[in-house]
Amino acid sequence: MPVISCYIFNPMPIRQSQRFQRIHEQLRRRTAVPTGELMRLCGIAERTLKDDIAHLRERYGAPIRFNRRLGGYHYTRPFDLKTVEVELTDQDIAALRNAVATLNQFRDLAVFADFKGAVEKIEQAVRFRFSQPAPTQSFIIFEAAAPGQGHDLLDPLLVACTSRQVIQFQYQKYEDASARLRTVYPHLLKEHRNRWYLIGYELEPPQLRVFGLDRILSSTLNTTSIQFDPPLFDAEAYFRPALGVAVYDEPAEEVILSFTPKQGRHFQAQPFYPFQKHDVLVDTPSEFRVRLSIIINQELVFELARLGSSVQVRYPQRLIDALTEFHRRAHQQYTREVG
């Protein structure tokens, strides 16, 4: 009874560059590889396999031959396939360019000096690979702001965080007339609204604190030889239930917000705080109502005030009172006394 060979092709198409690598790896390691086996490994038909082999010969000079005696393809001499062009779609190219533009925002930090070089290489490779000069017209513009005061402290503070060194600096709050010496074990740096903050454990008095880099007198920053074992601190868990970077002692609370239909769609598309599907209480043509589990702080009040009349706090009362007081004080700035 005749034996019928059946090849099961990969339902997911394999890119040509990936097929080249698979063919090369087989030919590099073996005396000869049967046609059917290469077809199976690459998930292609015989016609496509022959086209790929012809491509490897012509473009990359691969010394591939078919040997009937050995029953398959083989290399006639040692060969190293060093570079295979990567096939990219228009979406891939756009994503690469956007990624480079994003990374460029951090290239000037000294601590990322090597990273800066890598970004430049990627940028050049993307541009030269597709033979396209830098466009005179931008098709995507990232929000940009000039580096704020304290930006020069990012490098030494990041070094202090990674080396777990206790540091000292003079810190002057906006409302204080003079600065005060702080001794801090630095945990991490956090950005919020284009401003940078140091989160650390102050040794005296012992407590977790947040320091705005713009209020640290940079000339006074120095490391110490103080040995300190800080309490455990899980930054992700700590900041998850709140907006902003302030120190929080209170737990998250249930907050219910009612949005206008238009603002509700905006919130769902880009929520200022994450929520789950079961947190949506009302979703009708006239209202979008959602429940959040969040710490009530000044940052939340600012965010809700920014949305104005497009959002209404339904619960709790203390957040309603805080937002009402915020609007009352803002209104007073523009109300003249009648006398």
PEPEHU-V970998 format. One record per pair of residues at least 12 apart in sequence whose C-alpha atoms are under 10 Angstrom apart, sorted by the first residue. I is the first residue (numbers start at 0). J is the second residue. If there is no record, write none. Layout:
i;j
I;J
I;J
This chain:
i;j
4;35
5;35
5;39
6;35
6;36
6;38
6;39
6;40
6;42
6;43
6;44
7;38
7;39
7;40
7;42
7;43
8;38
8;39
8;40
8;41
8;42
8;43
8;44
9;38
9;39
9;40
9;41
9;42
9;43
10;42
10;43
11;42
12;41
12;42
12;43
13;40
13;41
13;42
13;43
14;41
14;85
14;86
14;87
15;41
15;47
15;51
15;54
15;83
15;84
15;85
15;86
16;51
16;82
16;83
16;84
16;85
16;86
17;41
17;83
17;84
17;85
17;86
18;37
18;38
18;40
18;41
18;42
18;43
18;48
18;51
18;52
19;41
19;48
19;51
19;52
19;54
19;55
19;80
19;83
19;84
20;41
20;80
20;81
20;82
20;83
21;37
21;40
21;41
22;36
22;37
22;38
22;40
22;41
22;48
22;51
22;52
22;55
22;72
22;73
23;52
23;55
23;61
23;63
23;73
23;74
23;78
23;79
23;80
24;79
24;80
25;37
25;40
25;72
25;73
25;74
26;63
26;71
26;72
26;73
26;74
26;75
26;77
26;78
27;73
27;74
27;76
27;77
27;78
27;79
27;80
28;73
28;74
29;72
29;73
29;74
30;69
30;70
30;71
30;72
30;73
30;74
30;75
31;64
31;65
31;66
31;67
31;68
31;69
31;70
31;71
31;72
31;73
31;74
32;65
32;66
32;69
32;70
32;71
32;72
32;73
32;74
33;65
33;66
33;67
33;69
33;70
33;71
33;72
33;73
34;48
34;49
34;65
34;70
34;71
34;72
35;48
35;71
36;71
37;71
37;72
52;64
52;72
55;80
55;83
58;83
59;79
59;80
59;81
59;82
59;83
60;78
60;80
61;74
61;75
61;76
61;77
61;78
61;79
61;80
62;74
62;75
62;76
62;77
62;78
63;75
63;76
63;78
84;128
85;128
87;129
92;125
92;126
92;129
93;125
93;138
93;139
95;121
95;122
95;125
96;121
96;122
96;125
96;126
96;139
97;138
97;139
97;140
97;141
98;118
98;121
98;122
99;117
99;118
99;119
99;120
99;121
99;122
99;125
100;118
100;122
100;139
100;140
100;141
101;118
101;141
102;114
102;115
102;117
102;118
102;119
103;115
103;118
103;119
103;122
104;141
104;143
105;118
106;118
106;119
108;150
108;151
108;152
108;153
108;154
109;151
109;153
109;154
109;155
110;153
110;154
110;155
110;157
110;158
111;154
143;193
144;192
144;193
145;193
146;193
146;194
146;195
147;193
147;194
147;195
147;212
147;213
148;194
148;195
148;211
148;212
148;213
148;214
148;215
148;217
149;194
149;195
149;196
149;211
149;212
149;213
149;214
149;215
149;216
149;217
150;194
150;195
150;212
150;213
150;217
151;212
151;213
151;217
152;195
152;197
152;212
152;213
152;215
152;216
152;217
152;218
152;220
153;188
153;195
153;196
153;197
153;212
155;217
155;220
155;221
155;222
156;185
156;186
156;187
156;188
156;197
156;212
156;220
156;221
156;222
157;185
157;186
157;187
157;188
157;197
158;185
159;184
159;185
159;186
159;187
159;221
159;222
160;184
160;185
160;186
160;187
160;188
160;197
160;198
160;199
161;185
161;186
161;187
162;185
163;184
163;185
163;186
163;226
163;227
163;228
164;183
164;184
164;185
164;186
164;221
164;222
164;223
164;224
164;225
164;226
164;227
165;182
165;183
165;184
165;185
165;186
165;199
165;200
165;201
165;202
165;221
165;222
165;223
165;224
165;225
165;226
165;227
166;181
166;182
166;183
166;184
166;185
166;199
166;201
166;220
166;221
166;222
166;223
166;224
166;225
167;180
167;181
167;182
167;183
167;184
167;201
167;219
167;220
167;221
167;222
167;223
168;180
168;181
168;182
168;183
168;215
168;216
168;217
168;218
168;219
168;220
168;221
168;222
169;181
169;182
169;214
169;215
169;216
169;217
169;218
169;219
169;220
169;221
170;210
170;211
170;212
170;213
170;214
170;215
170;216
170;217
170;219
170;220
171;210
171;211
171;213
171;214
171;215
171;216
172;210
172;211
172;213
172;214
172;215
173;213
173;214
178;214
178;215
178;216
179;215
179;216
180;215
180;216
180;219
180;220
181;201
181;202
181;203
181;204
181;210
181;215
181;220
182;199
182;200
182;201
182;202
182;203
182;204
182;205
182;221
182;222
182;223
182;225
183;197
183;198
183;199
183;200
183;201
183;202
183;203
183;205
183;206
183;207
183;208
183;210
183;222
183;223
183;227
184;198
184;199
184;200
184;201
184;202
184;207
184;208
184;225
184;226
184;227
184;228
184;229
185;197
185;198
185;199
185;200
185;201
185;207
185;208
185;209
185;229
186;198
186;199
186;200
186;207
186;229
186;232
186;233
186;234
187;199
187;209
187;234
188;209
188;210
188;211
188;212
189;209
189;211
189;234
189;243
189;244
190;211
190;243
190;244
191;242
191;243
191;244
192;243
194;211
194;212
194;213
195;210
195;211
195;212
195;213
195;244
196;209
196;210
196;211
196;212
196;213
196;214
196;215
196;244
196;245
197;209
197;210
197;211
197;212
197;215
197;244
198;210
198;211
198;234
198;244
198;245
198;246
199;229
199;232
200;227
200;229
200;230
200;232
201;229
202;227
202;229
205;229
206;229
206;230
206;246
207;229
207;230
207;232
207;246
207;247
208;244
208;245
208;246
208;247
209;244
209;245
209;246
210;244
210;245
211;244
238;294
239;251
239;272
239;273
239;293
239;294
240;252
240;272
240;273
240;291
240;292
240;293
240;294
240;295
241;272
241;292
241;293
241;294
241;295
241;296
241;298
241;299
242;271
242;272
242;293
242;294
242;295
242;296
242;297
242;298
242;299
242;300
242;302
243;296
243;297
243;298
243;299
244;298
245;296
245;297
245;298
246;296
247;294
247;295
247;296
248;294
249;294
249;295
249;296
250;292
250;293
250;294
250;295
251;291
251;292
251;293
251;294
251;295
251;296
252;291
252;292
252;293
252;294
252;295
252;314
252;315
253;290
253;291
253;292
253;293
253;294
253;295
253;314
253;315
254;289
254;290
254;291
254;292
254;293
254;294
254;295
254;312
254;313
254;314
254;315
254;316
254;318
255;278
255;279
255;280
255;288
255;289
255;290
255;291
255;292
255;311
255;312
255;313
255;314
255;315
255;318
256;279
256;280
256;287
256;288
256;289
256;290
256;291
256;303
256;310
256;311
256;312
256;313
256;314
256;315
257;280
257;281
257;282
257;286
257;287
257;288
257;289
257;290
257;309
257;310
257;311
257;312
257;313
257;314
258;281
258;282
258;285
258;286
258;287
258;288
258;289
258;306
258;308
258;309
258;310
258;311
258;312
259;283
259;284
259;285
259;286
259;287
259;288
259;308
259;309
259;310
259;311
260;282
260;283
260;284
260;285
260;286
260;287
260;288
260;309
260;310
261;284
261;285
261;286
261;287
261;309
262;286
262;287
262;306
262;308
262;309
262;310
263;282
263;283
263;285
263;286
263;287
263;288
263;289
263;309
263;310
264;282
264;287
266;287
266;289
267;287
267;289
271;299
271;302
271;303
272;291
272;292
272;293
272;299
273;291
273;292
273;293
274;289
274;290
274;291
274;292
275;289
275;290
275;291
276;289
276;290
277;289
277;290
278;290
278;291
278;292
279;291
286;310
287;310
288;310
288;311
288;312
288;313
289;313
290;313
290;314
295;315
295;317
295;318
295;321
296;318
296;321
297;318
297;321
297;322
297;325
299;318
299;322
300;318
300;319
300;321
300;322
300;323
300;325
300;326
301;322
301;325
303;322
304;322
304;323
304;325
304;326
307;326
